[in-house]
Amino acid sequence: MNTCILKFVLPLLLAASVSVQGQTKGLAQGPRRVSFSLDPQSQVYLRGSSTVSPFTCVSTQAWSSYQADIQRQGPEMMTIRSQFFLRITALDCGNKGMNADMQDALKAEEHPNIGVWVQDVCGPGSLPYAPGLELRAMVARVSVTVAGTTRNLQIPLQIQRTTQQQVRITGSCPMQMTHFGIEPPTALLGLVKVSDHIDIFFDLIIREERK
């Protein structure tokens, strides 16, 4: 199975990397609840192709504040408990017809949201502790529910600390709609068909909210 998923998960992972900057490197820590927000400049979109042309669907969802329970387990592992929902109707594929076809394929009326439950994040070494150009490769384990079907996935990501309280995460990942029981959309009596394979791209900026 392809080891990736849609944009909706990554904000939660970034909150983890922000939160650990004040913790002791390499040592297990007690759980901590972190509040964080997504910068409006964050971008998430998917790209696919059809028998006619390629297409891009961009999420227009307004971001808000989120929470995550985070516990460091050692130098290469953090346990994370958080959830995030993406409204299917917030995906803009460039025209009303394509939007309607995508919403129908994702069963938006019955399942209006895509749900993501973050479990843990791991990778070699520690997270970047100081702002700079350093990129750290990590992997997140998540459970994702699309159109009523849940799959456990692994998401490769790159983390960069841009300020002491802000982290940027970038990456892309492939997935197949049929892995979630989704029939790729068709149009014009089946003459136009969307490919099963899509690629998800994300460029997210996370800021920890201090009270």
N, C-alpha and C positions, 0 to 999 in steps of 0.2 A: 504493500500500500504506500502511496506517496506520503512523505512525511511533511505535510504542511497544511495550512488553513487560511481562512480569510482574515482580513485585517482586524477584526473585532477583538482579538485577544491581546495584542501586543501592549496596549497601554498598561495593562496590569503588570506586565513583566518589568516594565521600566520603573514603575513605582518601587519595585524591589531593589533595583540597583541604586536608586536614589537613597533609599532608607538605610542601606548598609554602610554608608560612608562613615557614620559615627560609631560603628561596632568594631570589636577587636577582630583583626584578620585571623582567619583559620580556626576560630573557636566557635563552638556551638553556643547559640544565644536563645533566650526565651522569646516567645512570640511577641510581636509588636504590631499594632494596628496603625496603618498609614493612610492618610487621606491625600489624594493627588488629583491633578487636572490635566487635560490634554490641551496643548497650545492650539489656537485656531489655525495656525499654519500647518498643522499635521495633515498628512495626505494618506488616503488608502484607496486603492482602486484595483479592479481586476481587468485583465485583458484576455480576449478569446478571439476565435475566428469562426466564420461560417462559410458556406459554399459560395457566398457572394463577396464578402470582405471582412477584414478584421474589425473588432469593436472594443471599446473601453467603457466600463461602468464605474463611475466615481461616487463614493459615498458623500452625500450632502448632509448627513446627520449632524446636528449641533451637539458639541461635546459638553459634558457637565463634570461634576466632581464624582470620584469613585473612592472605594476603600479596599484595602487588602490586608490580610493577616499574614505576616511574614516571620519566618523563623530560620535562622542560619543553622545548618546541620554540620558544617565543616568548611574547609577551604574551597570545595568545589560543588557545594549543593545548598540550595535554599528550598524550604517547603513554603509554598504560597497557596493561600486559600482566597480566591476572589472570583467574581463573576462579572460578565459584561454582555450586554445585549445590543444587537444591531438591527435597526428597523429595515426590513426588506424594501419598503416603499421609499427609503432614502437613497437607494441605488439609482443613479441617473446614467442611462446608457446612450444618451444623445438624442433620442427621439421617443415619442410617446408609444409608438408601436412596439419598439424593442423593450421599453420599460414594462409594458403590459405583458409581453411574452415572458420576460424574465420573472416577473412577479407570479405569473401563472405557473411557471415551471417550478418555482420555489414554494408553491402552495401558500402564498402570502395570506390569503383569507383565513385559512385554517391554522397556519403557523406564522404569525406576522413578524416574529423576531428570530434571529440567529443567536443562539446562546453559546457562550464560551465560559468554561470553568477552568481556571488555572490551578495546576497542582504543584509543580516545582520547576526550578531553573538550575541548570548545571553547566559546567564547562571547565576547561583547564585553568588553574590559577585562580586569582581573585578578580573581582570586578574593578574597573578603573576608579581610583579614588580621587584623582585630581583632574581638573579641566585640562583639555589638550587635544592633540590629534590622535591619541591612542584609540584603536578600535579593539574591542574584545569580543571574540566569537563565543556564543553561548547557545544552549539548546533548552527549549521550554517544552514541558509535557502538559497537554491540555485535553479536555474533553469538549467536543463541539457537537451541537445539535442543530441540524439543518433539515427543514421539512419533516420534523418528527423523528429523524434518524440520528443517533449519537455515535460518534467515532472517537477513539483515543488517538491523538496525533502528536508528533514531535515537530517543533518549529525551530529551524535554525535562524539565528538573529545576530546582528552586530550592535554592540552597545558602545556609545561614546558619551562621556560626561562633558557637557558644554559649559556648565557653571556648577557651583557647589550644590545647588538645589535643583538642577535641571539636567536631564539626560535625553539623548537622542537615540532612537533605534531605527535601523533600516534593514531592508532585506526583501526577498521575494520567495515565493514558493509555488510549486505546481499542485494541482489537485484535479480529480475527475468527478464530475457531477454524479455519475452513476454510482460512485462509492457511497453516496448519501441517498440512493434510491431516486435520484432526480433524472427525469428524462430530458435531455437537451432540447431547448425550444425549437420549434419549426414555424415556418410561415409559408404563405402562398401554396396551400394544400400539399405541403411537404417538399416543395421545390427548393426552399431555402432552409438549411438545417445548421444549427450551431454545433461546433465540435464539442465532444465530451471533455476535452482538456482545456483548462483555463489556468492562468497564472495570476497570483495575487501579489501586489506590490504595496509596500508600506514605508512611510517616512514619518515617524511619530516623535513628538517632543513632549516629554512628561515633566511636570513640575510638582514637587512635593508642597502641600499646603500646610504651613505652620500656623498653629493656633496661639 
